Amino acid sequence: MIRSIIKRDGRSVLYDQHKIANAILKAMESAHEGDASCAARVANAVEAELDSIFTGGNAPHIEAIQDAVERQLMNYGYNATAKAYILYRANRTYAREANTTLMRTINEITQADAIASDLKRDNANIDGNTAMGSMLQIGSAGAKAYNEMYLLRPEHAKVFREGDIYIHDFDFYHMTTTCTQIDILKLFHGGFSTGHGFLREPQSIQSYTALAAIAIQSNQNDQHGGQSIPTFDFAMAEGVTKSYHKAFLRALTDIVEDRLDLDDAFDAVQNVVREAERQSGEIARIENKPDFDGKLAKRLSEAFPMDEITFRKILSRTRRRAWKKADHDTFQE
């Protein structure tokens, strides 16, 4: 009679037929065939088989017991239950092997030098020889083991494990998408929220560059991996245009105020420029259409007591000052 069994770790424990019957019943329930009495009948057959094989007080190994369960389920015609039991057993075996692999990985991270370990050089941003570097890699290894064991289908886990497919940043597979490209202009137009407050649409190259950094930083808190702005130059060009426009209005106002001895003519100058821009369909920028300054000079001469030719000269000087200011601000960024 079977009195004890050998566990996988070598320990000897008391034989308990109820545990075998419960395991069989769970498999039957998952396969939707049989009940508790059927499970008990199969468990009795398993015990009888083991008694005939292991005589003289010999204890069967847990694997031998499970093999006997599979045989007796098929002997009694519970083929669907046998399949469910076999799959469950295979998954448990895979889970144990995964844990063993994880322990070996952690041992390498803990004991090996980064020079001798490809694993510890897996991420160039982490010094695998430091305490925090090792802890980060241990956490990464644990996450990868969890994702492979519980999130991938068995067939996908197999090809991933064998190197037929590669999943980038697999340790973050269950948390977030990774390595994002940010459409910075779409983000800027109309303003955006950082999660802690709302930022208005930027109006200068200084704001464009500062908010680009904030956008990357804010996104990095939610997304793993590299953050990039693939059209950075094109996006910043819009900020340069806005800086130039502000400098253009300020320079033009300063010259008009000096020539006509006026105080605070900014609103009046701005209104004239805005109207000229509306009529021409373009704003004052570094490179305007050839007739833009002529139309603007005409509008200015109608609003202020100076002739059109004088305003053409003033606009030429305005553009030099605006260019110098915009170039300085852009270079500083």
C-alpha positions as CSV (number, residue, x, y, z in Angstrom):
1,M,0.0,0.0,0.0
2,I,1.3,3.5,-0.9
3,R,2.0,5.5,2.2
4,S,4.3,8.3,0.9
5,I,5.4,10.0,-2.4
6,I,8.5,11.8,-3.6
7,K,8.0,15.5,-4.4
8,R,10.0,17.1,-7.2
9,D,12.4,18.7,-4.7
10,G,13.2,15.3,-3.2
11,R,11.1,15.6,-0.1
12,S,9.0,12.6,1.0
13,V,5.4,13.5,2.0
14,L,2.4,11.4,3.0
15,Y,0.3,10.0,0.2
16,D,-3.1,11.6,0.0
17,Q,-5.6,10.1,-2.4
18,H,-8.0,13.0,-1.9
19,K,-5.5,15.4,-3.6
20,I,-5.4,13.1,-6.6
21,A,-9.2,13.0,-6.8
22,N,-9.5,16.8,-6.5
23,A,-7.0,17.3,-9.3
24,I,-8.9,14.8,-11.5
25,L,-12.2,16.6,-10.6
26,K,-10.8,20.0,-11.6
27,A,-9.7,18.6,-15.0
28,M,-13.2,17.0,-15.4
29,E,-14.9,20.3,-14.6
30,S,-12.8,22.2,-17.2
31,A,-13.6,19.5,-19.8
32,H,-17.3,19.4,-18.8
33,E,-17.4,15.6,-18.3
34,G,-17.7,13.5,-15.1
35,D,-18.3,14.5,-11.5
36,A,-16.9,13.8,-8.0
37,S,-17.9,10.1,-8.1
38,C,-16.2,9.7,-11.5
39,A,-13.1,11.4,-10.2
40,A,-13.0,9.2,-7.1
41,R,-13.4,6.1,-9.3
42,V,-10.4,7.1,-11.4
43,A,-8.4,8.0,-8.3
44,N,-9.0,4.5,-6.9
45,A,-7.8,3.0,-10.2
46,V,-4.7,5.2,-10.0
47,E,-4.0,3.9,-6.5
48,A,-4.5,0.3,-7.6
49,E,-2.0,0.8,-10.4
50,L,0.6,2.4,-8.1
51,D,0.2,-0.4,-5.6
52,S,0.9,-3.0,-8.3
53,I,4.1,-1.2,-9.4
54,F,5.5,0.2,-6.2
55,T,5.8,-2.7,-3.8
56,G,7.9,-3.3,-0.7
57,G,7.3,0.2,0.7
58,N,8.8,2.0,-2.3
59,A,7.4,5.5,-2.7
60,P,6.4,6.7,-6.2
61,H,7.6,10.0,-7.6
62,I,5.0,12.7,-8.3
63,E,5.7,12.3,-12.0
64,A,4.8,8.6,-11.9
65,I,1.5,9.4,-10.2
66,Q,0.6,12.0,-12.9
67,D,1.5,9.5,-15.6
68,A,-0.9,7.0,-14.0
69,V,-3.7,9.6,-13.8
70,E,-3.4,10.2,-17.5
71,R,-3.5,6.5,-18.3
72,Q,-6.5,5.8,-16.1
73,L,-8.5,8.8,-17.5
74,M,-8.0,7.4,-21.0
75,N,-8.8,3.9,-19.8
76,Y,-12.2,5.1,-18.5
77,G,-12.9,7.1,-21.7
78,Y,-12.4,10.6,-20.3
79,N,-10.4,11.7,-23.3
80,A,-11.3,15.4,-23.0
81,T,-10.4,15.4,-19.3
82,A,-7.1,13.6,-20.1
83,K,-6.3,16.3,-22.6
84,A,-7.1,19.1,-20.1
85,Y,-5.0,17.3,-17.4
86,I,-2.1,16.9,-19.8
87,L,-2.2,20.6,-20.9
88,Y,-2.4,21.7,-17.2
89,R,0.6,19.5,-16.4
90,A,2.6,20.9,-19.3
91,N,1.8,24.4,-18.3
92,R,2.9,23.8,-14.8
93,T,6.1,22.2,-16.0
94,Y,6.8,25.2,-18.2
95,A,6.1,27.6,-15.3
96,R,8.6,25.7,-13.1
97,E,11.2,25.8,-15.9
98,A,10.6,29.5,-16.4
99,N,11.2,30.1,-12.7
100,T,14.4,28.0,-12.8
101,T,15.6,30.1,-15.8
102,L,14.7,33.3,-13.9
103,M,16.7,32.1,-10.9
104,R,19.7,31.4,-13.2
105,T,19.3,34.8,-14.8
106,I,19.2,36.6,-11.4
107,N,22.3,34.6,-10.3
108,E,24.2,35.8,-13.4
109,I,23.1,39.4,-12.8
110,T,24.2,39.2,-9.2
111,Q,27.5,37.3,-9.6
112,A,28.9,38.0,-13.1
113,D,30.9,41.0,-14.2
114,A,29.5,43.1,-17.0
115,I,32.6,42.5,-19.1
116,A,31.9,38.8,-19.1
117,S,28.1,38.8,-19.2
118,D,26.1,39.7,-22.4
119,L,23.0,39.9,-20.1
120,K,24.4,42.6,-18.0
121,R,25.3,44.7,-21.1
122,D,21.8,44.3,-22.5
123,N,21.0,47.9,-21.9
124,A,23.7,50.5,-22.7
125,N,22.0,53.0,-20.4
126,I,22.5,50.8,-17.3
127,D,25.8,50.0,-15.5
128,G,25.2,46.4,-14.7
129,N,28.0,46.4,-12.1
130,T,26.4,48.9,-9.8
131,A,23.9,47.9,-7.1
132,M,21.0,49.9,-8.7
133,G,21.9,48.7,-12.1
134,S,21.7,45.1,-10.9
135,M,18.4,45.7,-9.2
136,L,17.0,47.2,-12.4
137,Q,18.1,44.2,-14.4
138,I,16.6,41.8,-11.9
139,G,13.3,43.6,-12.1
140,S,13.5,43.5,-15.9
141,A,14.3,39.8,-15.8
142,G,11.3,39.1,-13.6
143,A,9.0,41.2,-15.8
144,K,10.2,39.3,-18.9
145,A,9.6,35.9,-17.2
146,Y,6.1,37.0,-16.1
147,N,5.2,38.3,-19.6
148,E,6.4,35.1,-21.3
149,M,4.6,32.9,-18.8
150,Y,1.3,34.6,-18.6
151,L,0.8,37.0,-21.4
152,L,2.1,35.2,-24.5
153,R,0.3,32.3,-26.1
154,P,2.4,29.1,-25.7
155,E,3.2,29.0,-29.5
156,H,4.4,32.6,-29.4
157,A,6.4,32.1,-26.2
158,K,8.1,29.1,-27.8
159,V,9.3,31.1,-30.9
160,F,10.2,34.0,-28.7
161,R,12.2,31.8,-26.4
162,E,14.0,30.1,-29.4
163,G,14.9,33.4,-30.9
164,D,12.7,33.2,-34.0
165,I,11.0,36.4,-33.1
166,Y,12.1,39.4,-31.1
167,I,9.9,41.6,-28.9
168,H,11.6,44.9,-28.2
169,D,11.6,46.1,-24.6
170,F,9.8,42.9,-23.6
171,D,10.0,43.7,-19.9
172,F,7.5,46.6,-20.4
173,Y,5.2,44.4,-22.6
174,H,2.4,44.4,-20.0
175,M,2.7,48.1,-19.1
176,T,2.8,50.5,-22.0
177,T,3.7,51.0,-25.6
178,T,7.3,51.9,-26.2
179,C,9.6,54.2,-28.2
180,T,7.2,56.9,-29.3
181,Q,7.5,59.5,-32.0
182,I,5.8,62.8,-31.0
183,D,3.9,64.9,-33.6
184,I,5.0,68.1,-31.9
185,L,3.0,70.5,-34.1
186,K,-0.2,68.6,-33.6
187,L,0.5,68.7,-29.9
188,F,1.3,72.5,-29.8
189,H,-1.6,73.7,-31.9
190,G,-4.3,74.9,-29.5
191,G,-2.1,74.0,-26.5
192,F,-1.8,70.8,-24.5
193,S,-2.1,69.3,-21.0
194,T,0.9,67.8,-19.1
195,G,-1.4,66.1,-16.7
196,H,-0.6,68.7,-14.1
197,G,-1.8,71.8,-16.0
198,F,-2.7,73.2,-19.4
199,L,-0.1,75.0,-21.5
200,R,-1.1,77.5,-24.2
201,E,0.1,77.3,-27.8
202,P,3.7,78.6,-27.8
203,Q,4.4,82.0,-29.5
204,S,8.2,82.1,-29.8
205,I,11.1,79.9,-30.6
206,Q,12.1,80.0,-26.9
207,S,8.6,78.6,-26.0
208,Y,8.8,76.0,-28.8
209,T,12.0,74.5,-27.6
210,A,11.1,74.7,-23.9
211,L,7.8,73.0,-24.5
212,A,9.3,70.4,-26.8
213,A,11.5,69.4,-23.8
214,I,8.5,69.4,-21.5
215,A,6.5,67.3,-23.9
216,I,9.3,64.6,-24.1
217,Q,9.7,64.7,-20.3
218,S,5.9,64.4,-19.7
219,N,5.5,61.6,-22.2
220,Q,8.5,59.8,-20.7
221,N,6.6,59.5,-17.5
222,D,3.9,57.5,-19.2
223,Q,5.7,55.8,-22.0
224,H,8.8,53.5,-21.9
225,G,11.7,53.7,-24.3
226,G,13.0,56.4,-26.5
227,Q,11.0,59.5,-27.2
228,S,11.7,61.4,-30.5
229,I,10.4,64.3,-32.5
230,P,11.1,63.2,-36.1
231,T,10.1,66.6,-37.7
232,F,11.9,68.7,-35.1
233,D,13.4,71.2,-37.5
234,F,10.1,71.8,-39.3
235,A,8.3,72.3,-36.1
236,M,10.9,74.7,-34.7
237,A,10.7,76.7,-38.0
238,E,7.2,77.6,-37.0
239,G,8.6,79.0,-33.7
240,V,11.2,81.0,-35.6
241,T,8.5,82.5,-37.7
242,K,6.5,83.6,-34.6
243,S,9.6,85.0,-33.0
244,Y,10.4,86.9,-36.2
245,H,6.9,88.3,-36.4
246,K,7.0,89.5,-32.8
247,A,10.4,91.1,-33.5
248,F,9.1,92.7,-36.7
249,L,6.2,94.3,-34.9
250,R,8.4,95.6,-32.1
251,A,11.1,97.0,-34.4
252,L,8.5,98.7,-36.6
253,T,6.8,100.2,-33.6
254,D,10.1,101.5,-32.2
255,I,11.1,103.2,-35.5
256,V,7.6,104.8,-36.0
257,E,7.6,106.1,-32.4
258,D,11.1,107.6,-32.8
259,R,10.3,109.2,-36.2
260,L,7.0,110.7,-35.1
261,D,7.8,111.2,-31.5
262,L,4.9,109.0,-30.4
263,D,4.3,107.1,-27.1
264,D,2.9,103.6,-27.1
265,A,2.0,103.2,-30.8
266,F,2.3,99.4,-30.7
267,D,-1.5,98.7,-31.0
268,A,-1.9,101.2,-33.9
269,V,1.1,99.7,-35.7
270,Q,-0.1,96.2,-35.0
271,N,-3.6,96.9,-36.4
272,V,-2.1,98.2,-39.6
273,V,0.2,95.2,-40.0
274,R,-2.7,92.8,-39.3
275,E,-4.9,94.4,-41.9
276,A,-2.2,94.3,-44.5
277,E,-1.6,90.6,-43.6
278,R,-5.3,89.9,-43.9
279,Q,-5.4,91.5,-47.4
280,S,-2.3,89.8,-48.7
281,G,-3.0,86.4,-47.2
282,E,0.4,86.0,-45.5
283,I,2.0,87.2,-42.3
284,A,5.2,89.2,-42.0
285,R,7.9,86.6,-42.1
286,I,11.6,86.3,-43.0
287,E,10.8,85.8,-46.7
288,N,7.6,87.4,-47.9
289,K,6.3,87.8,-51.5
290,P,7.9,90.8,-53.4
291,D,4.9,93.1,-53.1
292,F,4.2,92.5,-49.4
293,D,6.3,95.4,-48.2
294,G,4.9,97.7,-50.8
295,K,1.3,97.0,-49.7
296,L,2.3,97.4,-46.1
297,A,4.1,100.7,-46.7
298,K,1.0,102.0,-48.5
299,R,-1.2,101.0,-45.5
300,L,1.2,102.6,-43.0
301,S,1.3,105.8,-45.0
302,E,-2.4,106.0,-44.8
303,A,-2.4,105.5,-41.0
304,F,0.6,107.7,-40.1
305,P,1.9,111.1,-41.4
306,M,4.7,109.8,-43.5
307,D,4.9,109.0,-47.2
308,E,5.1,105.5,-48.7
309,I,8.7,105.8,-49.8
310,T,9.8,106.6,-46.3
311,F,7.9,103.6,-45.0
312,R,9.6,101.4,-47.5
313,K,13.0,102.4,-46.1
314,I,11.6,102.0,-42.5
315,L,10.4,98.4,-43.4
316,S,13.9,97.6,-44.8
317,R,15.4,98.7,-41.5
318,T,12.7,96.9,-39.6
319,R,13.5,93.6,-41.3
320,R,17.2,93.9,-40.5
321,R,16.4,94.4,-36.8
322,A,13.8,91.6,-36.7
323,W,16.2,89.2,-38.5
324,K,19.0,90.0,-36.0
325,K,16.6,89.5,-33.0
326,A,15.1,86.2,-34.3
327,D,18.6,84.9,-35.2
328,H,19.9,85.7,-31.8
329,D,16.9,84.1,-30.0
330,T,17.2,81.0,-32.2
331,F,20.9,80.7,-31.7
332,Q,20.5,80.9,-27.9
333,E,18.1,78.0,-28.0
